[in-house]
Amino acid sequence: MEPTSNTTSSPALGYILKGYPRISETFISNEILQLERQGFTLTLFPMRQPREDFTHASVKQIRAQVHYLPTNLLQDFFRLIVPNVRLFLKSPRRYGQTFKLSLKRFMRSRKAATFKHFLQAGYLVEKHLTGKNRAHVEHLHGHFAHSPTSVTMFASLLSGIPYSFTAHAKDIYTSNREQLTEKMEKARFVVTCTRYNARYLEAMRKTSSPPIHCIYHGIDVSLFQSAGSRLECLPPYTLLTVARLTEKKGLPILYHALQLLKHQGVAFRHILIGDGDDKKEILQLIRDLSLTDCCTWLGTRTHAEVLTHFRESDLFLLSCRIADNGDRDGIPNVLVESLAMGVPALSTEVSAIPEIIEHRLTGLTVPPDDSKKLAEAALELLTDRELRRTVIEKGRLRIERDFDNLASTAKLADIFCRSAEN
């Protein structure tokens, strides 16, 4: 793809990431790749090594240099402290002012991670943004509003390079509100991926700046083509869920709904793809509900394998809820992929999900934590041919209109360029 016309003023970007690459964060690697294709130069600063030993094919196309930050405050102490001492000697006043901010934040949170983020920022600035071998970075951008943006903010204050950040879901709703507001006020701009998030962040601000932009996570629409219309499907139905095995995904509600369907004599095969902290509990629940004969857990799978399962599925299920700590989804990318693949989707009315699953138009939504209504809606989407026709057709149109990653990244690129001109 040729660079867009506005890239002559494109700032060189430094992306601070929680981890890279990550199977569950395809939207970030796609964003990086598309920005490169539009003429941007990026340098990546992940805070963690990848969790998986495989990755998506698109990651291999990314040209950005990757510099992993030291992650363990104790084991990496000297790796972290030596560059920070050097940076202090170079800019004692700037360093001292930023350290005072980190101390203030520590007094509020009482978390040692505050100092780790400060030291990681000092390491990043001294090792990669100053001196003879400095990376060419004119703007810093953090992905996720919690720890990556803490490092990003400190690095900006230590270097004088402006910053922005993208806020997603858990990082918004489980963050300290005062500290999140502080990050917003020091940033050039904030990006978030749903209107629901944008309204929440707007209400937190103390001033009218910085601007908050809503940009949906897009997908490469050309990669998500239905294998054919699935207007009619016959039992045993193939049901699919792709999710992290965590509280906010509401998987116990989903499996109780599947038990109801089984007791009604509905024949189906349910496939769960994903991993997470609640794996042991979820697998035990499947056994306790006597669903092992019709429910299969596949663990983490490559994107290509996930697409194959989408093509073979009659219905996509995602029973999202608000976790006890406030954590919740924004718009799960798998819902975007499901609609793009022509697989009818059923989810809940949580957070921004109704922004993509418009009830009885692009899919069905039910209240969270209601297994009975989830089971009823699933059966309706499996058996109502005209409803399936509507949600398949309208769902695909919604993706083409609002979730094309070429358009989404072009909006972000324009924001970066306009910010650099101010």
Contacts in CASP RR format, 6 or more apart in sequence:
PFRMAT RR
TARGET T0000
AUTHOR 0000-0000-0000
METHOD contacts of the structure
MODEL  1
MEPTSNTTSSPALGYILKGYPRISETFISNEILQLERQGFTLTLFPMRQP
REDFTHASVKQIRAQVHYLPTNLLQDFFRLIVPNVRLFLKSPRRYGQTFK
LSLKRFMRSRKAATFKHFLQAGYLVEKHLTGKNRAHVEHLHGHFAHSPTS
VTMFASLLSGIPYSFTAHAKDIYTSNREQLTEKMEKARFVVTCTRYNARY
LEAMRKTSSPPIHCIYHGIDVSLFQSAGSRLECLPPYTLLTVARLTEKKG
LPILYHALQLLKHQGVAFRHILIGDGDDKKEILQLIRDLSLTDCCTWLGT
RTHAEVLTHFRESDLFLLSCRIADNGDRDGIPNVLVESLAMGVPALSTEV
SAIPEIIEHRLTGLTVPPDDSKKLAEAALELLTDRELRRTVIEKGRLRIE
RDFDNLASTAKLADIFCRSAEN
1 37 0 8 1.000
1 38 0 8 1.000
3 37 0 8 1.000
3 38 0 8 1.000
3 39 0 8 1.000
4 38 0 8 1.000
4 39 0 8 1.000
4 410 0 8 1.000
4 413 0 8 1.000
6 413 0 8 1.000
6 414 0 8 1.000
6 417 0 8 1.000
7 38 0 8 1.000
7 39 0 8 1.000
7 40 0 8 1.000
7 413 0 8 1.000
7 417 0 8 1.000
9 417 0 8 1.000
9 420 0 8 1.000
9 421 0 8 1.000
10 38 0 8 1.000
10 39 0 8 1.000
10 40 0 8 1.000
10 41 0 8 1.000
10 413 0 8 1.000
10 416 0 8 1.000
10 417 0 8 1.000
10 420 0 8 1.000
11 40 0 8 1.000
11 138 0 8 1.000
11 139 0 8 1.000
11 416 0 8 1.000
11 417 0 8 1.000
11 419 0 8 1.000
11 420 0 8 1.000
12 40 0 8 1.000
12 41 0 8 1.000
12 42 0 8 1.000
12 43 0 8 1.000
12 136 0 8 1.000
12 137 0 8 1.000
12 138 0 8 1.000
12 139 0 8 1.000
13 35 0 8 1.000
13 40 0 8 1.000
13 41 0 8 1.000
13 42 0 8 1.000
13 43 0 8 1.000
13 137 0 8 1.000
13 138 0 8 1.000
13 139 0 8 1.000
13 140 0 8 1.000
13 141 0 8 1.000
13 416 0 8 1.000
14 42 0 8 1.000
14 43 0 8 1.000
14 44 0 8 1.000
14 45 0 8 1.000
14 135 0 8 1.000
14 137 0 8 1.000
14 139 0 8 1.000
14 140 0 8 1.000
14 141 0 8 1.000
15 32 0 8 1.000
15 42 0 8 1.000
15 43 0 8 1.000
15 44 0 8 1.000
15 45 0 8 1.000
15 64 0 8 1.000
15 141 0 8 1.000
15 142 0 8 1.000
15 143 0 8 1.000
16 45 0 8 1.000
16 46 0 8 1.000
16 47 0 8 1.000
16 124 0 8 1.000
16 140 0 8 1.000
16 141 0 8 1.000
16 142 0 8 1.000
16 143 0 8 1.000
16 148 0 8 1.000
16 149 0 8 1.000
16 151 0 8 1.000
16 152 0 8 1.000
16 155 0 8 1.000
17 28 0 8 1.000
17 44 0 8 1.000
17 45 0 8 1.000
17 46 0 8 1.000
17 47 0 8 1.000
17 142 0 8 1.000
17 143 0 8 1.000
17 144 0 8 1.000
17 148 0 8 1.000
18 46 0 8 1.000
18 47 0 8 1.000
18 48 0 8 1.000
18 143 0 8 1.000
18 144 0 8 1.000
18 147 0 8 1.000
18 148 0 8 1.000
19 25 0 8 1.000
19 46 0 8 1.000
19 47 0 8 1.000
19 48 0 8 1.000
19 49 0 8 1.000
19 50 0 8 1.000
20 28 0 8 1.000
20 29 0 8 1.000
20 44 0 8 1.000
20 46 0 8 1.000
20 48 0 8 1.000
20 50 0 8 1.000
20 66 0 8 1.000
21 29 0 8 1.000
21 50 0 8 1.000
21 55 0 8 1.000
21 56 0 8 1.000
21 59 0 8 1.000
22 28 0 8 1.000
22 50 0 8 1.000
22 51 0 8 1.000
22 52 0 8 1.000
23 51 0 8 1.000
23 52 0 8 1.000
23 54 0 8 1.000
23 55 0 8 1.000
23 56 0 8 1.000
23 300 0 8 1.000
23 302 0 8 1.000
23 303 0 8 1.000
24 244 0 8 1.000
26 56 0 8 1.000
26 58 0 8 1.000
26 303 0 8 1.000
26 333 0 8 1.000
27 217 0 8 1.000
27 218 0 8 1.000
27 219 0 8 1.000
27 333 0 8 1.000
27 405 0 8 1.000
28 143 0 8 1.000
29 56 0 8 1.000
29 58 0 8 1.000
29 59 0 8 1.000
29 62 0 8 1.000
30 58 0 8 1.000
30 218 0 8 1.000
30 219 0 8 1.000
30 220 0 8 1.000
30 405 0 8 1.000
30 409 0 8 1.000
31 217 0 8 1.000
31 405 0 8 1.000
31 408 0 8 1.000
31 409 0 8 1.000
31 412 0 8 1.000
32 42 0 8 1.000
32 44 0 8 1.000
32 62 0 8 1.000
32 64 0 8 1.000
33 58 0 8 1.000
33 59 0 8 1.000
33 61 0 8 1.000
33 62 0 8 1.000
34 405 0 8 1.000
34 406 0 8 1.000
34 409 0 8 1.000
35 42 0 8 1.000
35 409 0 8 1.000
35 412 0 8 1.000
35 413 0 8 1.000
36 42 0 8 1.000
36 62 0 8 1.000
36 63 0 8 1.000
36 64 0 8 1.000
38 409 0 8 1.000
38 410 0 8 1.000
38 413 0 8 1.000
40 413 0 8 1.000
40 416 0 8 1.000
41 64 0 8 1.000
41 136 0 8 1.000
42 64 0 8 1.000
43 64 0 8 1.000
43 65 0 8 1.000
43 66 0 8 1.000
43 67 0 8 1.000
43 128 0 8 1.000
43 135 0 8 1.000
43 136 0 8 1.000
43 137 0 8 1.000
44 64 0 8 1.000
44 65 0 8 1.000
44 66 0 8 1.000
44 67 0 8 1.000
45 67 0 8 1.000
45 68 0 8 1.000
45 69 0 8 1.000
45 124 0 8 1.000
45 128 0 8 1.000
45 151 0 8 1.000
46 66 0 8 1.000
46 68 0 8 1.000
46 69 0 8 1.000
47 68 0 8 1.000
47 69 0 8 1.000
47 71 0 8 1.000
47 120 0 8 1.000
47 147 0 8 1.000
47 148 0 8 1.000
47 151 0 8 1.000
48 68 0 8 1.000
48 71 0 8 1.000
49 68 0 8 1.000
49 71 0 8 1.000
52 300 0 8 1.000
54 302 0 8 1.000
56 302 0 8 1.000
56 303 0 8 1.000
57 303 0 8 1.000
57 304 0 8 1.000
65 135 0 8 1.000
67 124 0 8 1.000
67 127 0 8 1.000
67 128 0 8 1.000
67 135 0 8 1.000
69 120 0 8 1.000
69 123 0 8 1.000
69 124 0 8 1.000
69 151 0 8 1.000
70 76 0 8 1.000
70 79 0 8 1.000
70 80 0 8 1.000
70 120 0 8 1.000
70 123 0 8 1.000
73 80 0 8 1.000
73 112 0 8 1.000
73 113 0 8 1.000
73 115 0 8 1.000
73 116 0 8 1.000
73 119 0 8 1.000
79 123 0 8 1.000
80 116 0 8 1.000
80 119 0 8 1.000
80 120 0 8 1.000
80 122 0 8 1.000
80 123 0 8 1.000
81 119 0 8 1.000
83 122 0 8 1.000
83 123 0 8 1.000
83 126 0 8 1.000
83 127 0 8 1.000
84 95 0 8 1.000
84 119 0 8 1.000
84 122 0 8 1.000
84 123 0 8 1.000
84 126 0 8 1.000
86 126 0 8 1.000
87 95 0 8 1.000
87 122 0 8 1.000
87 125 0 8 1.000
87 126 0 8 1.000
87 130 0 8 1.000
87 158 0 8 1.000
88 95 0 8 1.000
88 96 0 8 1.000
90 126 0 8 1.000
90 130 0 8 1.000
91 158 0 8 1.000
94 157 0 8 1.000
94 158 0 8 1.000
94 160 0 8 1.000
95 158 0 8 1.000
97 157 0 8 1.000
98 118 0 8 1.000
98 121 0 8 1.000
98 154 0 8 1.000
98 157 0 8 1.000
98 158 0 8 1.000
99 118 0 8 1.000
101 154 0 8 1.000
101 157 0 8 1.000
102 114 0 8 1.000
102 115 0 8 1.000
102 117 0 8 1.000
102 118 0 8 1.000
102 154 0 8 1.000
105 114 0 8 1.000
105 150 0 8 1.000
105 179 0 8 1.000
105 182 0 8 1.000
106 112 0 8 1.000
106 114 0 8 1.000
106 115 0 8 1.000
108 176 0 8 1.000
108 178 0 8 1.000
108 179 0 8 1.000
109 176 0 8 1.000
109 179 0 8 1.000
113 147 0 8 1.000
113 150 0 8 1.000
114 150 0 8 1.000
117 147 0 8 1.000
117 150 0 8 1.000
117 151 0 8 1.000
117 154 0 8 1.000
118 154 0 8 1.000
120 151 0 8 1.000
120 154 0 8 1.000
121 151 0 8 1.000
121 152 0 8 1.000
121 153 0 8 1.000
121 154 0 8 1.000
121 155 0 8 1.000
121 157 0 8 1.000
121 158 0 8 1.000
122 154 0 8 1.000
122 155 0 8 1.000
122 158 0 8 1.000
124 151 0 8 1.000
124 155 0 8 1.000
125 155 0 8 1.000
125 158 0 8 1.000
125 159 0 8 1.000
128 134 0 8 1.000
128 135 0 8 1.000
128 137 0 8 1.000
129 135 0 8 1.000
129 137 0 8 1.000
129 155 0 8 1.000
129 159 0 8 1.000
129 161 0 8 1.000
130 159 0 8 1.000
137 161 0 8 1.000
138 161 0 8 1.000
138 420 0 8 1.000
139 161 0 8 1.000
139 162 0 8 1.000
139 163 0 8 1.000
139 164 0 8 1.000
139 188 0 8 1.000
139 416 0 8 1.000
139 419 0 8 1.000
139 420 0 8 1.000
140 152 0 8 1.000
140 155 0 8 1.000
140 156 0 8 1.000
140 159 0 8 1.000
140 161 0 8 1.000
140 162 0 8 1.000
140 163 0 8 1.000
140 164 0 8 1.000
141 152 0 8 1.000
141 163 0 8 1.000
141 164 0 8 1.000
141 165 0 8 1.000
141 166 0 8 1.000
141 416 0 8 1.000
142 148 0 8 1.000
142 149 0 8 1.000
142 151 0 8 1.000
142 152 0 8 1.000
142 163 0 8 1.000
142 164 0 8 1.000
142 165 0 8 1.000
142 166 0 8 1.000
143 165 0 8 1.000
143 166 0 8 1.000
143 168 0 8 1.000
144 165 0 8 1.000
144 166 0 8 1.000
144 167 0 8 1.000
144 168 0 8 1.000
144 171 0 8 1.000
145 165 0 8 1.000
145 166 0 8 1.000
145 167 0 8 1.000
145 168 0 8 1.000
145 171 0 8 1.000
145 172 0 8 1.000
145 175 0 8 1.000
145 180 0 8 1.000
145 183 0 8 1.000
146 170 0 8 1.000
146 171 0 8 1.000
146 174 0 8 1.000
146 175 0 8 1.000
148 165 0 8 1.000
149 165 0 8 1.000
149 167 0 8 1.000
149 171 0 8 1.000
149 183 0 8 1.000
150 179 0 8 1.000
150 183 0 8 1.000
152 163 0 8 1.000
152 165 0 8 1.000
153 163 0 8 1.000
153 183 0 8 1.000
153 186 0 8 1.000
153 187 0 8 1.000
155 161 0 8 1.000
155 163 0 8 1.000
156 162 0 8 1.000
156 163 0 8 1.000
156 186 0 8 1.000
157 186 0 8 1.000
162 188 0 8 1.000
162 419 0 8 1.000
163 186 0 8 1.000
163 187 0 8 1.000
163 188 0 8 1.000
164 187 0 8 1.000
164 188 0 8 1.000
164 189 0 8 1.000
164 190 0 8 1.000
164 191 0 8 1.000
164 210 0 8 1.000
164 416 0 8 1.000
164 419 0 8 1.000
165 183 0 8 1.000
165 187 0 8 1.000
165 190 0 8 1.000
165 191 0 8 1.000
166 190 0 8 1.000
166 191 0 8 1.000
166 192 0 8 1.000
166 193 0 8 1.000
167 190 0 8 1.000
167 191 0 8 1.000
167 192 0 8 1.000
167 193 0 8 1.000
167 197 0 8 1.000
167 201 0 8 1.000
168 192 0 8 1.000
168 193 0 8 1.000
168 197 0 8 1.000
168 330 0 8 1.000
169 193 0 8 1.000
169 197 0 8 1.000
169 327 0 8 1.000
169 328 0 8 1.000
169 329 0 8 1.000
169 330 0 8 1.000
169 351 0 8 1.000
170 248 0 8 1.000
170 327 0 8 1.000
170 328 0 8 1.000
172 180 0 8 1.000
172 192 0 8 1.000
172 197 0 8 1.000
172 200 0 8 1.000
172 201 0 8 1.000
173 200 0 8 1.000
173 326 0 8 1.000
173 327 0 8 1.000
173 328 0 8 1.000
174 325 0 8 1.000
174 326 0 8 1.000
174 327 0 8 1.000
177 204 0 8 1.000
180 204 0 8 1.000
181 204 0 8 1.000
181 205 0 8 1.000
181 206 0 8 1.000
184 190 0 8 1.000
184 201 0 8 1.000
184 204 0 8 1.000
184 205 0 8 1.000
184 210 0 8 1.000
184 212 0 8 1.000
185 205 0 8 1.000
185 206 0 8 1.000
185 207 0 8 1.000
185 209 0 8 1.000
185 210 0 8 1.000
187 210 0 8 1.000
188 210 0 8 1.000
188 419 0 8 1.000
188 422 0 8 1.000
189 210 0 8 1.000
189 211 0 8 1.000
189 212 0 8 1.000
189 213 0 8 1.000
189 415 0 8 1.000
189 419 0 8 1.000
190 201 0 8 1.000
190 210 0 8 1.000
190 211 0 8 1.000
190 212 0 8 1.000
190 213 0 8 1.000
191 212 0 8 1.000
191 213 0 8 1.000
191 214 0 8 1.000
191 215 0 8 1.000
191 412 0 8 1.000
191 415 0 8 1.000
192 198 0 8 1.000
192 201 0 8 1.000
192 212 0 8 1.000
192 213 0 8 1.000
192 214 0 8 1.000
192 215 0 8 1.000
193 214 0 8 1.000
193 215 0 8 1.000
193 216 0 8 1.000
193 217 0 8 1.000
193 330 0 8 1.000
193 331 0 8 1.000
193 352 0 8 1.000
194 214 0 8 1.000
194 216 0 8 1.000
194 330 0 8 1.000
194 331 0 8 1.000
194 351 0 8 1.000
194 352 0 8 1.000
194 355 0 8 1.000
195 214 0 8 1.000
195 352 0 8 1.000
195 355 0 8 1.000
196 330 0 8 1.000
196 351 0 8 1.000
196 352 0 8 1.000
196 355 0 8 1.000
197 214 0 8 1.000
197 330 0 8 1.000
197 352 0 8 1.000
198 212 0 8 1.000
198 213 0 8 1.000
198 214 0 8 1.000
201 212 0 8 1.000
202 212 0 8 1.000
205 212 0 8 1.000
213 411 0 8 1.000
213 415 0 8 1.000
215 408 0 8 1.000
215 411 0 8 1.000
215 412 0 8 1.000
216 331 0 8 1.000
216 402 0 8 1.000
216 403 0 8 1.000
216 408 0 8 1.000
217 331 0 8 1.000
217 333 0 8 1.000
217 336 0 8 1.000
217 403 0 8 1.000
217 405 0 8 1.000
217 408 0 8 1.000
218 336 0 8 1.000
218 403 0 8 1.000
218 404 0 8 1.000
218 405 0 8 1.000
218 407 0 8 1.000
218 408 0 8 1.000
218 409 0 8 1.000
219 333 0 8 1.000
219 336 0 8 1.000
219 337 0 8 1.000
219 340 0 8 1.000
219 399 0 8 1.000
219 403 0 8 1.000
219 404 0 8 1.000
219 405 0 8 1.000
220 405 0 8 1.000
220 406 0 8 1.000
221 340 0 8 1.000
221 399 0 8 1.000
221 400 0 8 1.000
221 403 0 8 1.000
221 404 0 8 1.000
221 405 0 8 1.000
223 307 0 8 1.000
224 307 0 8 1.000
224 337 0 8 1.000
224 340 0 8 1.000
224 341 0 8 1.000
224 399 0 8 1.000
225 341 0 8 1.000
226 311 0 8 1.000
226 341 0 8 1.000
226 342 0 8 1.000
226 343 0 8 1.000
226 392 0 8 1.000
226 396 0 8 1.000
227 311 0 8 1.000
229 392 0 8 1.000
230 314 0 8 1.000
230 342 0 8 1.000
230 343 0 8 1.000
230 344 0 8 1.000
230 388 0 8 1.000
230 392 0 8 1.000
231 385 0 8 1.000
231 388 0 8 1.000
231 389 0 8 1.000
231 392 0 8 1.000
232 385 0 8 1.000
232 388 0 8 1.000
233 314 0 8 1.000
233 315 0 8 1.000
233 382 0 8 1.000
233 388 0 8 1.000
235 266 0 8 1.000
235 267 0 8 1.000
235 268 0 8 1.000
236 267 0 8 1.000
236 268 0 8 1.000
236 269 0 8 1.000
236 294 0 8 1.000
237 266 0 8 1.000
237 267 0 8 1.000
237 268 0 8 1.000
237 269 0 8 1.000
237 314 0 8 1.000
237 315 0 8 1.000
237 382 0 8 1.000
238 268 0 8 1.000
238 269 0 8 1.000
238 271 0 8 1.000
238 312 0 8 1.000
238 313 0 8 1.000
238 314 0 8 1.000
238 315 0 8 1.000
239 258 0 8 1.000
239 268 0 8 1.000
239 269 0 8 1.000
239 270 0 8 1.000
239 271 0 8 1.000
239 313 0 8 1.000
239 314 0 8 1.000
239 315 0 8 1.000
239 316 0 8 1.000
239 317 0 8 1.000
239 378 0 8 1.000
240 270 0 8 1.000
240 271 0 8 1.000
240 273 0 8 1.000
240 309 0 8 1.000
240 310 0 8 1.000
240 313 0 8 1.000
240 315 0 8 1.000
240 316 0 8 1.000
240 317 0 8 1.000
240 343 0 8 1.000
241 251 0 8 1.000
241 254 0 8 1.000
241 270 0 8 1.000
241 271 0 8 1.000
241 272 0 8 1.000
241 273 0 8 1.000
241 316 0 8 1.000
241 317 0 8 1.000
241 318 0 8 1.000
242 272 0 8 1.000
242 273 0 8 1.000
242 274 0 8 1.000
242 306 0 8 1.000
242 309 0 8 1.000
242 316 0 8 1.000
242 318 0 8 1.000
242 334 0 8 1.000
243 249 0 8 1.000
243 251 0 8 1.000
243 272 0 8 1.000
243 273 0 8 1.000
243 274 0 8 1.000
243 318 0 8 1.000
243 332 0 8 1.000
243 334 0 8 1.000
244 274 0 8 1.000
244 275 0 8 1.000
244 276 0 8 1.000
245 251 0 8 1.000
245 274 0 8 1.000
245 275 0 8 1.000
245 276 0 8 1.000
245 277 0 8 1.000
245 278 0 8 1.000
245 279 0 8 1.000
245 282 0 8 1.000
246 276 0 8 1.000
246 277 0 8 1.000
246 278 0 8 1.000
246 323 0 8 1.000
246 327 0 8 1.000
247 278 0 8 1.000
247 321 0 8 1.000
247 323 0 8 1.000
247 324 0 8 1.000
247 327 0 8 1.000
248 320 0 8 1.000
248 321 0 8 1.000
248 322 0 8 1.000
248 323 0 8 1.000
248 327 0 8 1.000
248 328 0 8 1.000
248 329 0 8 1.000
249 318 0 8 1.000
249 319 0 8 1.000
249 320 0 8 1.000
249 321 0 8 1.000
249 329 0 8 1.000
250 319 0 8 1.000
250 320 0 8 1.000
250 321 0 8 1.000
250 368 0 8 1.000
250 369 0 8 1.000
251 272 0 8 1.000
251 278 0 8 1.000
251 282 0 8 1.000
251 285 0 8 1.000
251 319 0 8 1.000
252 282 0 8 1.000
252 285 0 8 1.000
253 319 0 8 1.000
253 321 0 8 1.000
253 368 0 8 1.000
253 369 0 8 1.000
253 370 0 8 1.000
253 371 0 8 1.000
253 374 0 8 1.000
254 317 0 8 1.000
254 318 0 8 1.000
254 319 0 8 1.000
254 371 0 8 1.000
254 374 0 8 1.000
255 282 0 8 1.000
255 285 0 8 1.000
255 286 0 8 1.000
255 289 0 8 1.000
255 291 0 8 1.000
255 295 0 8 1.000
256 289 0 8 1.000
256 371 0 8 1.000
257 317 0 8 1.000
257 319 0 8 1.000
257 371 0 8 1.000
257 372 0 8 1.000
257 374 0 8 1.000
257 375 0 8 1.000
257 378 0 8 1.000
258 268 0 8 1.000
258 270 0 8 1.000
258 289 0 8 1.000
258 291 0 8 1.000
258 294 0 8 1.000
258 295 0 8 1.000
258 375 0 8 1.000
259 289 0 8 1.000
259 290 0 8 1.000
259 291 0 8 1.000
260 371 0 8 1.000
260 372 0 8 1.000
260 375 0 8 1.000
261 268 0 8 1.000
261 375 0 8 1.000
261 378 0 8 1.000
261 379 0 8 1.000
262 268 0 8 1.000
262 290 0 8 1.000
262 291 0 8 1.000
262 294 0 8 1.000
264 375 0 8 1.000
264 379 0 8 1.000
266 379 0 8 1.000
266 382 0 8 1.000
267 294 0 8 1.000
268 294 0 8 1.000
269 294 0 8 1.000
269 295 0 8 1.000
269 296 0 8 1.000
270 291 0 8 1.000
270 294 0 8 1.000
270 295 0 8 1.000
270 296 0 8 1.000
270 317 0 8 1.000
271 295 0 8 1.000
271 296 0 8 1.000
271 298 0 8 1.000
271 309 0 8 1.000
271 313 0 8 1.000
272 282 0 8 1.000
272 295 0 8 1.000
272 296 0 8 1.000
272 297 0 8 1.000
272 298 0 8 1.000
272 299 0 8 1.000
273 298 0 8 1.000
273 299 0 8 1.000
273 300 0 8 1.000
273 301 0 8 1.000
273 305 0 8 1.000
273 306 0 8 1.000
273 309 0 8 1.000
274 297 0 8 1.000
274 298 0 8 1.000
274 299 0 8 1.000
274 300 0 8 1.000
274 301 0 8 1.000
275 299 0 8 1.000
275 300 0 8 1.000
279 297 0 8 1.000
282 297 0 8 1.000
283 297 0 8 1.000
286 292 0 8 1.000
286 295 0 8 1.000
286 297 0 8 1.000
301 309 0 8 1.000
306 337 0 8 1.000
307 337 0 8 1.000
307 341 0 8 1.000
310 316 0 8 1.000
310 337 0 8 1.000
310 338 0 8 1.000
310 341 0 8 1.000
310 343 0 8 1.000
311 341 0 8 1.000
313 343 0 8 1.000
314 343 0 8 1.000
314 344 0 8 1.000
314 382 0 8 1.000
315 343 0 8 1.000
315 344 0 8 1.000
315 345 0 8 1.000
315 346 0 8 1.000
315 378 0 8 1.000
315 381 0 8 1.000
315 382 0 8 1.000
316 334 0 8 1.000
316 335 0 8 1.000
316 338 0 8 1.000
316 343 0 8 1.000
316 344 0 8 1.000
316 345 0 8 1.000
316 346 0 8 1.000
317 345 0 8 1.000
317 346 0 8 1.000
317 347 0 8 1.000
317 374 0 8 1.000
317 378 0 8 1.000
318 332 0 8 1.000
318 334 0 8 1.000
318 335 0 8 1.000
318 345 0 8 1.000
318 346 0 8 1.000
318 347 0 8 1.000
318 348 0 8 1.000
319 347 0 8 1.000
319 348 0 8 1.000
319 368 0 8 1.000
319 374 0 8 1.000
320 328 0 8 1.000
320 329 0 8 1.000
320 332 0 8 1.000
320 347 0 8 1.000
320 348 0 8 1.000
320 350 0 8 1.000
320 351 0 8 1.000
320 353 0 8 1.000
320 368 0 8 1.000
321 328 0 8 1.000
321 348 0 8 1.000
321 350 0 8 1.000
321 368 0 8 1.000
321 369 0 8 1.000
322 328 0 8 1.000
322 350 0 8 1.000
322 351 0 8 1.000
322 368 0 8 1.000
328 350 0 8 1.000
328 351 0 8 1.000
329 350 0 8 1.000
329 351 0 8 1.000
329 352 0 8 1.000
329 353 0 8 1.000
330 351 0 8 1.000
330 352 0 8 1.000
330 353 0 8 1.000
331 351 0 8 1.000
331 352 0 8 1.000
331 353 0 8 1.000
331 355 0 8 1.000
331 356 0 8 1.000
332 347 0 8 1.000
332 353 0 8 1.000
335 345 0 8 1.000
335 347 0 8 1.000
335 353 0 8 1.000
335 356 0 8 1.000
335 357 0 8 1.000
336 356 0 8 1.000
336 399 0 8 1.000
336 403 0 8 1.000
338 344 0 8 1.000
338 345 0 8 1.000
339 345 0 8 1.000
339 356 0 8 1.000
339 362 0 8 1.000
339 363 0 8 1.000
339 395 0 8 1.000
339 396 0 8 1.000
339 398 0 8 1.000
339 399 0 8 1.000
340 396 0 8 1.000
340 399 0 8 1.000
340 403 0 8 1.000
342 392 0 8 1.000
342 395 0 8 1.000
342 396 0 8 1.000
344 363 0 8 1.000
344 364 0 8 1.000
344 381 0 8 1.000
344 387 0 8 1.000
344 388 0 8 1.000
344 391 0 8 1.000
344 392 0 8 1.000
345 357 0 8 1.000
345 362 0 8 1.000
345 363 0 8 1.000
345 364 0 8 1.000
345 391 0 8 1.000
346 357 0 8 1.000
346 363 0 8 1.000
346 364 0 8 1.000
346 365 0 8 1.000
346 366 0 8 1.000
346 374 0 8 1.000
346 377 0 8 1.000
346 378 0 8 1.000
346 381 0 8 1.000
347 353 0 8 1.000
347 357 0 8 1.000
347 364 0 8 1.000
347 365 0 8 1.000
348 365 0 8 1.000
348 366 0 8 1.000
348 367 0 8 1.000
348 368 0 8 1.000
348 374 0 8 1.000
349 365 0 8 1.000
349 366 0 8 1.000
349 367 0 8 1.000
349 368 0 8 1.000
350 368 0 8 1.000
353 365 0 8 1.000
354 365 0 8 1.000
356 362 0 8 1.000
356 398 0 8 1.000
356 402 0 8 1.000
356 403 0 8 1.000
357 363 0 8 1.000
357 364 0 8 1.000
357 365 0 8 1.000
358 394 0 8 1.000
358 398 0 8 1.000
359 365 0 8 1.000
360 387 0 8 1.000
360 390 0 8 1.000
360 391 0 8 1.000
361 390 0 8 1.000
361 391 0 8 1.000
361 394 0 8 1.000
361 395 0 8 1.000
362 391 0 8 1.000
362 394 0 8 1.000
362 395 0 8 1.000
362 398 0 8 1.000
363 381 0 8 1.000
363 391 0 8 1.000
363 394 0 8 1.000
363 395 0 8 1.000
364 377 0 8 1.000
364 380 0 8 1.000
364 381 0 8 1.000
364 391 0 8 1.000
366 373 0 8 1.000
366 374 0 8 1.000
366 376 0 8 1.000
366 377 0 8 1.000
367 373 0 8 1.000
380 387 0 8 1.000
381 387 0 8 1.000
381 388 0 8 1.000
381 391 0 8 1.000
END
